[in-house]
Amino acid sequence: MEKTDGVLTKNGVSFLIPFVMITACFALWGFANDVTSPMVKAFSKIFRMSVTEGAFVQVAFYLGYFVMAFPAAIFIQKYSFKAGVLIGLGLYAIGALLFFPAKMTGMYFPFLLAYFIMTCGLSFLETSCNPYIYCMGSEDTATRRLNLAQAFNPIGALTGMYVAMEYVQARMSPMDSASRMNLSDTQFNILRDHDLDVLIQPYIFIGAAIVLLLVLIRVTTMPKHGDTHSVKKLSTSIRELYGISNYREGVIAQFFYIGAQVMCWTFIIQYGTHIFMNEGMEEKAAEILSQKYNILALAFFTVSRFICTWILKYIQPGRLLMILAVIAACATAGVILFTDRNGLYCLVAISAAMSLMFPTIYGIALRGVGENVKVGGAGLIMAILGGSVFPPLQAAIIDMKISYLGLPPTNVSFVFTFVCFIVIAAYGHRSYIRHNITHNYND
């Protein structure tokens, strides 16, 4: 009797153990992403900088993804997915542990360098792990498998947000930004060093945990399924991929999705703080309460990811992507137009709609790319550069206090997020149409 392929099996072979090992990496980079987002506000306060200058944390963070994606693809093309995972974990650990010497300098730039090195590691991890998971079974179940693995990413993200709130924001000095501006150089240095001592601790601990996981994966026998060593030139693969409209548009959609995600999870602090301070709350209390809403958003994101993975059994991925993107765009309109807590509720609701987007765009875009899957995966990881491009634009609107129709700058800044979801909805619709055309043609 012929054995039926499942989500984690192919030709009767189970990939459960390697799936669990690699999925642990998804949680780890989720932690890195979301322990970092609140640091934009933290660094702005610690170093007495503008919101725009603080947003360079996200520029350095996501620039590493862009720079290292194709080198990572070339590396795993020559060696293996497992080797790529090990290199990624190594760079991640080095970047995290560099926070200690960065703190010793007392300057902002070394932290940006540490973030950049850390995300070069994350780029290696995502370039390796996503297609590795994709190849651990049938292509027919690849999108569901990616969604299942990615479901553990927000668990790491929730942990990162909780750590940022309880072990960084809550333990930093309660002195507000305006008061810090009036400190003498000596007072400023003392306060800065205290807050930096608090800020670096999560990164040191996660660096140690990553070293442990690296050792475990190194000594574990991992499958070589999908580790085909193509002799095709990189330029040839890129040219072939560019000729596939489904893939080409998927890279664009992923660029806009990451931009939307980072904006929603980074500037919810500024958005909520503005609302709560208008209600009479002090700045520090307003920031901590805003972070609680951020954690709630991640909780919705996590639950929604599991639900949407189940729904994918019944609804074509492109169609579900389009529906959720339209819902997210409508919620973003509420974020822009409401000036009270209703806007914050809409901002939280966006996360539930976003949960499906990254792995689904990834899975749709890679469908039919054949042996170009590694290079194709690298292009989709490079699209994470969107997280570096959009936040500074949003921060600039906030810093320049650009208002429209009487709406606060924090509200107006989310117009970029609205545009992002429209682009994603268009890609979901186009991929659904292409799927139906192919399906009908094959019939």
Secondary structure, DSSP 4 states (H G I P E B T S, - for coil): -PPPP-TTEETTEE-HHHHHHHHHHHHHHHHHHHHHTTHHHHHHHHTT--HHHHTHHHHHHHHHHHHHHHHHHHHHHHS-HHHHHHHHHHHHHHHHHTHHHHHHHT-SHHHHHHHHHHHHHHHHHHHHHHHHHHHSS-GGGHHHHHHHHHTTHHHHHHHHHHHIIIIIITTS----HHHHHT--HHHHHHHHHHHHHHHHHHHHHHHHHHHHHHHHHHTS----TT-----S-HHHHHHHHHT-HHHHHHHHHHHHHHHHHHHHHHTHHHHHHHHHHHTT--HHHHHHHHHHHHHHHHHHHHHHHHHHHHHTTTS-HHHHHHHHHHHHHHHHHHHHH--SHHHHHHHHHHHHHHTTHHHHHHHHHHTT-GGGHHHHHHHHHHGGGHHHHHHHHHHHHHHTT--BTTB-HHHHTTHHHHHHHHHHHHHHHHHHHHHHHHHHHH-
